[in-house]
Amino acid sequence: MNIESVFKNNEIWIKKRLDKNPDYFEKLAKGQNPDILYIGCSDSRVTAEDLMGVEPGDVFVHRNIANMVISIDLNVMSVLNYAVDNLEVDHVVVCGHYYCGGVKAAMQAADLGILNPWLRNIRDVYRLHKEELNGIEDENDRYNRLVELNVQEQCVNLLKTAVVQKAVRKRGMKVHGWVFDVSTGKLIDLKIDFKSILNEITEIYDLGV
């Protein structure tokens, strides 16, 4: 890609927006009121707004390698707290994607340097679901199932936080687990049984908020 073309594309984009709505950027500058916090993967093939068909201002977005929600990651925790407490989003989505390079890298027996502590969290997901995953013979199918289970566990990590527990109880905020299939373009709701999961973890992770 020619980096200069980015600025030319930007000018074309501005013109298209203004042709459609002369007040577009004036309204955009007044602030944001998103209903959704989207936590997704940094993979260049998975752009949040495009796959959901939404406009700027509709979704608050955080992306990192393999869409992780790690309690000691101040980046994702800051985003989460701001979105839930300040923007008062109604939905928090964790969206993974099939053929995720981060998930595949986590399953390699290799020293990946600075990535090791990050990817270890995905290896922990594998450990939790080892029996199911080891029963899947096809390697790609196993990786893609791990993608789904990783989304589920990151949703569980959300439910362990005080800010999410408080918003769920006081105003009915919802948590969702999705997967994007890069081979078809389809967005899939995993329909995770959060009620069952909450029943299992409440004794330990209920923060009484």
N, C-alpha and C positions, 0 to 999 in steps of 0.2 A: 504493500500500500504506500502510495506517495503521501507523505504527511501533509503536504500543502493542499491536497484534495479535500482534507477534512474541513478546512476553512471555507472552501468553495461550496462543499455540501451544506455547511452551516448556513451560508447565505441563501442557498436554494430553499432550505428548510424554513428559514425565517419568512421568506417571501410566500411560501405556500401557506404558512400559518396566518399571515396577515391578509392574504387574499381571501381566506375563508372567514376570518374574524379580525377586523382591524384593531379590536381592543384586547386581543389575546394576551399579549405580554404585559399589558397594563394590569389586567386581572390576575395574571400569574404572580406578579410582583407583590400583590396585596397579602399573600400568605398561603399556607397550605392547610388542608383539612382532610387528610387521608383517612379512610376507614380501615385500611389493612396495613399491617407491618409484614413485610415479606423478607424472610431470611433464606437466602439461596446460595448457590455455588458461584464462585468467581469464574467458572468456565465461560470462555468467550462465545460459546454456542447458545448459552442460556440467558437471554436478556429478559428480565422480569416483565417490563411493561409490554414488550412485543408479544410474549406468549400468552399474556392475559388480555391483550387487546384493550389496554387502558391508556389514559392520557397522563401527562406530567401533572403532579399534584394529587393523583388518585391513590398512590401507594408509597409508603415509606419503605425504603429498600436498604437492606444490609446484605452484603455478599462476602463469603470467605471460602477457603478451600474446603469442599465437601459439606457445605452448609451446617457447620457445627455450632452448637450452643454450649459453650464451656464456661463454667461458673467463675473461673479466675481470669477469663478473657475480658478485660475492662472495655474493649471496643464493643463487643456484642452486648454486654450487660448495660453499657451506657445507652446504646441504641434502644434496647428493650425498655429501659426505664423511661427514656424520653418519649418513646412512642406510646407507651401505656399510660403513664402519669400525666404527661403534658399534652400530647396530641389526642389522647383518649381514643385510640383505635378500638374498633369493635371486634377485629379478628387479627390473630397472629398466625402466620403461615410459615411452616418449614417446608421448603420445596427442594427435593433432590432431583437427580436426573440419572437415567440409565447410561451406562458406559462412562461413569464418572472416573476420571483419572486419579483423583485423590483417594477414592475407595480402592481402586486397583493397586495404587502405590502402597497403601497400607498393608496389603496382603503379600507384598514382596519380602523375601528374606534378604534385606539389603540395608546398609547404613545410608540413610538419606540426609544426614547432617541436621541442619536446623529444623527440618521437617519431622524428625523423629518424635519429639514430644507432642506435636500436633496430631500426627497420624496414629499415635498410640491410643488416642481416644476412640478411633475407629476400630482398632484392634480389640479394644475392650468390648465394643459392641459385638464383634465376632465371638469373643469369649462367652458373652452372655447367651448367645444363640448358636453355640458351636454344634450342638447335636443336630439341629435342623439344617444348618448350612453344610455340614459334612455329609449329610445325606443327599445332597444335590450333586449329581455326577458331572453335569456339563459346567465347565468353568465359567462361561459367560453368564449362564443362568444363576450360578452361585453368587457372582459379583453383583448382578442386578438385584437379587434377593437381599444381599447385604446393603445395597443402596436403600431399599425399602425399610429394612430394619434399622438402618442408621437414622433415617427420617423419624421413625417411631421413637427411637431413644432420645433424639434431640427434642422432640415434643415433650417427652417425659422430663427432660432437663428443664424445659420451660415451666412445667407444672410444679417443679420443685422450688421455684423462686417465689419470694414474698410478693413481688409486684404483680405477678400473674395470678397467684392465689387470691390476692385481694380484689383484683379486677374481675375475676371469674365469679367470686361470691357476691360482690357488691353491685355489679352492673351487667353481669351475664356475658362478659367477653368470652370469645370462643377461640380455641386452638385447633389448627388443621394441619394434617400431614399430606403433602402432595408429592407426586413424582412427574417429571417431564420426560417423555420418551423422545429422544432426539432423532430416532429413526423414523418416526411417524408425525411428529409435531403435536402429539396428543398430550394434554394435561390430565393427570389421573389423580382422583381423590382416593387415598388409601383407606378411607372410612375406618380409621383407628378407633377401637373401643376404649375411649378415654375413661369412661365410667368404671370399667373393670380395672384399668390400670391404676386409677386413683384409689380404688378400694384396696389395692395391693400395697401402695406406697404411703398412704395417708398416715399410718401409725408412726412412720419414721420421719416423713418430710413435711407433715402439717406444721406450719409455723404460727398457727393461731391468729391469723390476720383476717 
